[in-house]
Amino acid sequence: MIALLILSPHIHWQVSNNFPSFRYHLVDRSAGFRWAFFLEYLPNQMAVFNPFTLGAALYVIFRYRADSLLKRNYYFQIAGFLVFFWMMSFRGHVEPHWTIACSIPVILILSEKCFSDPSLLRYTRRFILPSILLLVVIRLIMLTDISFVRNVAFGGKERKYTELAVEADGLPLVFTGAFQRPSLYSFFTGEEAVAISSVYSRQTQYDLWQFEKKYHNRPAFICLNQHTNSQIYVSDTLRFGGFRTDSLQTVNRIIIDFDLREELLYSGDTLTLPFSLHNPYDYDIDFNHRHFPVEFCMILIKGRDLSVRSFLPDEPVDIICSGETVRRTFSAVFSDLPEGKYSFGLSLNTLFGPSLNSHFIRLKIIKDD
């Protein structure tokens, strides 16, 4: 009960945000089976737990039978974490630190057995304790500000992002894709930054925070290499593309809804699909924005292949007012798509890439003989 009480704020956060952690681990991180993901798991766990410590814990589990419910619980926690995430490696890369929660039962079973098993006690004194002391020394060195540590720990990133802040000249930075670059930029410079995700990247905590709303119709620096407006900035440590805008507009929070009844289409068939767009923003969205125009597109995903296909609705959309819902219809022919099972969705495409605006449904395309 105490554990549930302590965990209740996190449970509330999960429910309020539509279980982002579950969606991230079960869907977004799914990359299919690769031998590298499977084979790297155990070496990574050895590195995280210290091979001497993890080896001793596994020795205790296999050597001594649990003689109480509490010890059995410890064994199940350790085995459960390690086996579960090893199974998860069939679906994608497993970050080594995800299993760190079972370090507590590892410490408990080892500390108890050291008092009753002289050989384990000698092993601990000879191998585990020196390795822990070595780790503590390395950690203390990493806390220092010597140049070697700064280069190893941050790889010169501080200088890179400081130079980037100079070019931005106080404007908020808008990155695309993952969360690392805006996070590092804010860490090193103290300036504001945000990441805009697309179907080409995973959603991040920036999609929950939605900081980009603060910058709507305001000046910003867009950190984007491949764009006609981008200027390439080069220094001794940094090369990046970007441009300044006097009016930022993003469409990631626009909600597209559709109801596709047909789950089977023949190649060459015409798909006619009504859909709706809802603007939840506190401001209007201009589809003909001078810097960030918006296009409609279909997203079709088959395995690792992702196809983006633009389409025009039956009536053009110019401006969607705040809180407004508009309804349109479009038609499309899938004559050149290979047959197979696809995940199908609708999206709004800008220079940040096609955003995740709708749900996805299963669609099977077969050849018409």
Buried (B, 14 or more C-beta within 10 A) or exposed (E): EEEEEEEEEEEEEBEEEEEBEEEBBEEBBEEEEBEEBBEBBEEBBBEBBBBBBBBBBBBBBEEBEBEEEEBEEBBEBBBEBBEEBBEBBEBBBBEBEBBBEBBEBBEBBBEBBBEEBEEBEEBBEEBBEEBBEEEEEEEEEEEEEEEEEBEEEBEEBBBBBBBBBEBBEEBBBBBBBBBEBBBBBBEBBEBBBBBBBBBEBBBBEBBEEEBBBEBBEEBBBBBBEEEEEBEEBEEEEBEBBBBBBEBBBBBBBBEBBBEBEEEEBEBEBEBEBBBBBBBEBEEBBBBEBEBBEBBBBBBBBBEEEEBBBEBEBEEEBEEBEEEEEBEBEBEBEBEEBEBEBBBBBBBBBBBBBBBBBBEBBEBBBEEEE
